[in-house]
Amino acid sequence: MTEPSIEIEYLDDGAIRLRKGAWSDKVPRSQIERWADHYELMHRNNSNAGYLEMARALREARAKFLL
């Protein structure tokens, strides 16, 4: 069975919704970098590659906001 990919949705209120399978998080635009840092810390503490994947997805989504 294949792992679901991360879906990124840009919301009208300026937030980003990340979704992977049944899990989702809504991140305010002003907090994207903070959340990405938190996911990286969780990855370092738990060795769960999914956290690092979320941090990268958030940073990529943030970069699109800046274009």
N, C-alpha and C positions, 0 to 999 in steps of 0.2 A: 504494500500500500504506500502511495506517495504522500509525503508531507504536504499539507496545504501551503500555498504561498501567502505572503503578507499582502493584504489589500489595503490601499491607502485611499481615503476619501477626504477631500477638502470640503469642509462645511461652510455654510453661509455666514456663520458667526466668527469665522477666522480660525477655528480649531481644525485639528486633523483627527480623523478616526482611523486607527489601525485595527485590522481584523485578521485573525489567523484561525481558521476553523471556527469553533464555538466561542473563542476568546476575543474580546475587543477592548480597546481603551480609547478614550477621547482626551486629547492633549490640547490645551489652549496654546495658541500660536506663541504667546510670550513665554511659555514654559518648555518649549520643544528641547532646547539645549539642556536644560536642567533634567528633564525626563531621560534624555539620551545618556547623560552622565550617570543617572541612577541605574538604568539598565546595564551599563557597562560595569558598574560596581557589583550589581547582582550577578553578572556573568563571572567576574573575578572571584566572588564569594562562593558561588554554587557550581561553577564550571558547566552551566547550562548554555549551550550554543544559541538557544532561542533568544536569550536576553541580548546577546551581542547582535543577533540578526535584527532585533527590534531597534536597538540603538542606531544601527546603520540605516534602517528604513526611515527613522525619524529625521536623521541628518539629511538624507536624500530628499525627503519631502520638504524640509526647511529650505534647502537650496533652490527648489522649484518656486517657493514663495518669493525668494529674493530676485528672481529673474524678471 
